Amino acid sequence: MPHLIFRGISVEQVKTISKPLVQELAEICACGTDNFTLEIVQSTFVFDQNEVPGYPFIEVKWFERGQDIQDQFAKAVTRNVHSLGIPEAEVAFTAFLESGYFSNGKSFAEE
């Protein structure tokens, strides 16, 4: 269920890395590639009264998997973004509690 939300990176750039990135992340998380969602947010960034390029920022929403897995995941995302010629990027994690996440009205804590 990891959901990656990309800002400051184009749709075409994310398409380029989508397959190898998801394969690597699936190995790290020990889950199938079909568990991942990649979303690209089209935003306009403004600074000093001008439109400016957005800073590459990737937010990961997922169930907590421990610090070691999180570190590996962040490094894999960063490495793949760098492969696009993007020299800097930030990755931030938001962890969901299973009791607060529902699919068709059923809590993941019930499974």
Secondary structure, DSSP 8 states (H G I E B T S, - for coil): --EEEEESS-HHHHHHHHHHHHHHHHHHHTS-GGG-EEEE----EEETTEEE----EEEEEEE---HHHHHHHHHHHHHHHHTTT----EEEEEEE-GGG-EETTEEGGG-
